[in-house]
Amino acid sequence: MSGTDEPRTRLTPPEGAVAPVRHPDAPAPGELLGAHYDRCFGCGEGQQHGLHLEARAGDGVSVRAEFTVKEAHQGAPGLAHGGVLATALDETLGSLNWLLRVIAVTGRLESDFLRPVPLGTVLHLDAHVTAVHGRKIYSTAVGRIGAPDGPVAVRADAVFIEVKVDHFIDNGRSEEIRAAMEDPDQTRRARAFEVNP
Ligand SMILES: CCCCC/C=C\C/C=C\C/C=C\C/C=C\CCCC(=O)SCCNC(=O)CCNC(=O)[C@H](O)C(C)(C)COP(=O)(O)OP(=O)(O)OC[C@H]1O[C@@H](n2cnc3c(N)ncnc32)[C@H](O)[C@@H]1OP(=O)(O)O
């Protein structure tokens, strides 16, 4: 990438960016998206201290997610760690790619922390894609305390970059890649993303 770009301009869709298009086979609004990988720290059920974030499809190219702040997620006594909250935002934004049916990884994530988030809070996250330009997907998310219309605690803007499944196969540690490739559910999930009309 062009490393000389100002970080902030990299979050602004360039001229020629287009509105995102919901894939015709995207899950219906309200449908639970499920984990993209069982061992994912953000959404995997097989990760004991993970966030176990649950995201549901929204209208258009949007998602809603919930994350309950647990004992293992503290940064200060009784408060969520900022990095954990950034992870929740990252995961929610990443799950938008189910609706576009592309595989994409976070290129840039910029977060604002507006209110402390106490342990035990259910954080309600809302995210949507704002624009697409080539392989770049621009999106934004907000996290509210306790209810879908609760006070805003965190927000983030991001650019995700579309990649092929080879991104993981070429870069991931071989034992986990092998296990993922031997898992029919995992290969089905990865394939579903790769086939774009
Ligand atoms: C069978 C095995 C299956 C295993 C797979 C399992 C499941 C698959 C399904 C879904 C899983 C997918 C994702 C997970 C979802 C959610 C989890 C949360 C998301 C994450 O947590 S994910 C981890 C953190 N993430 C990374 O680990 C990325 C590390 N990084 C790289 O791997 C490279 O860096 C890469 C690929 C990003 C780019 O590299 P590249 O060589 O492909 O492309 P290049 O550099 O040419 O950039 C192309 C265009 O993007 C622009 N661009 C690039 N970087 C930018 C930046 N930082 N800011 C703004 N714009 C940027 C350029 O400016 C250019 O723009 P333009 O086209 O306009 O010139």
PDBQT file of the ligand as one rigid body, heavy atoms in Angstrom, charges set to zero:
ROOT
HETATM    1  C1  LIG A 201      -9.533 -23.498   4.771  1.00  0.00    +0.000 C 
HETATM    2  C2  LIG A 201      -8.943 -22.496   5.749  1.00  0.00    +0.000 C 
HETATM    3  C3  LIG A 201      -9.969 -21.419   6.056  1.00  0.00    +0.000 C 
HETATM    4  C4  LIG A 201      -9.462 -20.392   7.031  1.00  0.00    +0.000 C 
HETATM    5  C5  LIG A 201     -10.280 -19.088   6.908  1.00  0.00    +0.000 C 
HETATM    6  C6  LIG A 201     -11.312 -19.000   7.928  1.00  0.00    +0.000 C 
HETATM    7  C7  LIG A 201     -12.421 -18.249   7.769  1.00  0.00    +0.000 C 
HETATM    8  C8  LIG A 201     -12.599 -17.359   6.569  1.00  0.00    +0.000 C 
HETATM    9  C9  LIG A 201     -13.816 -16.504   6.671  1.00  0.00    +0.000 C 
HETATM   10  C10 LIG A 201     -13.794 -15.236   7.178  1.00  0.00    +0.000 C 
HETATM   11  C11 LIG A 201     -12.661 -14.733   8.013  1.00  0.00    +0.000 C 
HETATM   12  C12 LIG A 201     -12.235 -13.378   7.629  1.00  0.00    +0.000 C 
HETATM   13  C13 LIG A 201     -11.913 -12.417   8.537  1.00  0.00    +0.000 C 
HETATM   14  C14 LIG A 201     -12.225 -12.492   9.971  1.00  0.00    +0.000 C 
HETATM   15  C15 LIG A 201     -13.331 -11.560  10.309  1.00  0.00    +0.000 C 
HETATM   16  C16 LIG A 201     -13.367 -10.842  11.439  1.00  0.00    +0.000 C 
HETATM   17  C17 LIG A 201     -12.276 -10.833  12.423  1.00  0.00    +0.000 C 
HETATM   18  C18 LIG A 201     -11.824  -9.442  12.682  1.00  0.00    +0.000 C 
HETATM   19  C19 LIG A 201     -10.975  -8.961  11.564  1.00  0.00    +0.000 C 
HETATM   20  C20 LIG A 201      -9.499  -9.064  11.876  1.00  0.00    +0.000 C 
HETATM   21  O1  LIG A 201      -9.063  -8.813  12.941  1.00  0.00    +0.000 OA
HETATM   22  S1  LIG A 201      -8.440  -9.509  10.585  1.00  0.00    +0.000 SA
HETATM   23  C21 LIG A 201      -6.828  -9.595  11.375  1.00  0.00    +0.000 C 
HETATM   24  C22 LIG A 201      -6.065  -8.294  11.406  1.00  0.00    +0.000 C 
HETATM   25  N1  LIG A 201      -5.648  -7.863  10.120  1.00  0.00    +0.000 N 
HETATM   26  C23 LIG A 201      -4.592  -8.379   9.455  1.00  0.00    +0.000 C 
HETATM   27  O2  LIG A 201      -3.979  -9.300   9.919  1.00  0.00    +0.000 OA
HETATM   28  C24 LIG A 201      -4.203  -7.744   8.130  1.00  0.00    +0.000 C 
HETATM   29  C25 LIG A 201      -2.690  -7.750   7.940  1.00  0.00    +0.000 C 
HETATM   30  N2  LIG A 201      -2.349  -7.049   6.725  1.00  0.00    +0.000 N 
HETATM   31  C26 LIG A 201      -2.247  -7.673   5.524  1.00  0.00    +0.000 C 
HETATM   32  O3  LIG A 201      -2.307  -8.884   5.434  1.00  0.00    +0.000 OA
HETATM   33  C27 LIG A 201      -2.059  -6.804   4.312  1.00  0.00    +0.000 C 
HETATM   34  O4  LIG A 201      -1.468  -5.596   4.632  1.00  0.00    +0.000 OA
HETATM   35  C28 LIG A 201      -3.401  -6.552   3.553  1.00  0.00    +0.000 C 
HETATM   36  C29 LIG A 201      -4.006  -7.887   3.080  1.00  0.00    +0.000 C 
HETATM   37  C30 LIG A 201      -4.413  -5.802   4.460  1.00  0.00    +0.000 C 
HETATM   38  C31 LIG A 201      -3.151  -5.672   2.327  1.00  0.00    +0.000 C 
HETATM   39  O5  LIG A 201      -2.066  -6.196   1.589  1.00  0.00    +0.000 OA
HETATM   40  P1  LIG A 201      -2.164  -6.511   0.024  1.00  0.00    +0.000 P 
HETATM   41  O6  LIG A 201      -0.748  -6.677  -0.461  1.00  0.00    +0.000 OA
HETATM   42  O7  LIG A 201      -3.118  -7.592  -0.246  1.00  0.00    +0.000 OA
HETATM   43  O8  LIG A 201      -2.799  -5.232  -0.614  1.00  0.00    +0.000 OA
HETATM   44  P2  LIG A 201      -2.209  -3.743  -0.825  1.00  0.00    +0.000 P 
HETATM   45  O9  LIG A 201      -1.197  -3.407   0.168  1.00  0.00    +0.000 OA
HETATM   46  O10 LIG A 201      -1.860  -3.648  -2.286  1.00  0.00    +0.000 OA
HETATM   47  O11 LIG A 201      -3.520  -2.847  -0.554  1.00  0.00    +0.000 OA
HETATM   48  C32 LIG A 201      -4.710  -2.983  -1.328  1.00  0.00    +0.000 C 
HETATM   49  C33 LIG A 201      -5.481  -1.698  -1.157  1.00  0.00    +0.000 C 
HETATM   50  O12 LIG A 201      -5.821  -1.553   0.242  1.00  0.00    +0.000 OA
HETATM   51  C34 LIG A 201      -5.262  -0.336   0.784  1.00  0.00    +0.000 C 
HETATM   52  N3  LIG A 201      -4.764  -0.600   2.144  1.00  0.00    +0.000 N 
HETATM   53  C35 LIG A 201      -3.932  -1.592   2.520  1.00  0.00    +0.000 A 
HETATM   54  N4  LIG A 201      -3.675  -1.522   3.818  1.00  0.00    +0.000 NA
HETATM   55  C36 LIG A 201      -4.369  -0.449   4.282  1.00  0.00    +0.000 A 
HETATM   56  C37 LIG A 201      -4.499   0.144   5.557  1.00  0.00    +0.000 A 
HETATM   57  N5  LIG A 201      -3.842  -0.348   6.612  1.00  0.00    +0.000 N 
HETATM   58  N6  LIG A 201      -5.272   1.223   5.697  1.00  0.00    +0.000 NA
HETATM   59  C38 LIG A 201      -5.959   1.724   4.632  1.00  0.00    +0.000 A 
HETATM   60  N7  LIG A 201      -5.872   1.196   3.383  1.00  0.00    +0.000 NA
HETATM   61  C39 LIG A 201      -5.074   0.139   3.228  1.00  0.00    +0.000 A 
HETATM   62  C40 LIG A 201      -4.127   0.032  -0.148  1.00  0.00    +0.000 C 
HETATM   63  O13 LIG A 201      -3.876   1.436  -0.103  1.00  0.00    +0.000 OA
HETATM   64  C41 LIG A 201      -4.658  -0.447  -1.491  1.00  0.00    +0.000 C 
HETATM   65  O14 LIG A 201      -5.574   0.517  -1.988  1.00  0.00    +0.000 OA
HETATM   66  P3  LIG A 201      -5.641   0.831  -3.559  1.00  0.00    +0.000 P 
HETATM   67  O15 LIG A 201      -6.127  -0.447  -4.201  1.00  0.00    +0.000 OA
HETATM   68  O16 LIG A 201      -6.626   1.935  -3.681  1.00  0.00    +0.000 OA
HETATM   69  O17 LIG A 201      -4.275   1.191  -3.977  1.00  0.00    +0.000 OA
ENDROOT
TORSDOF 0
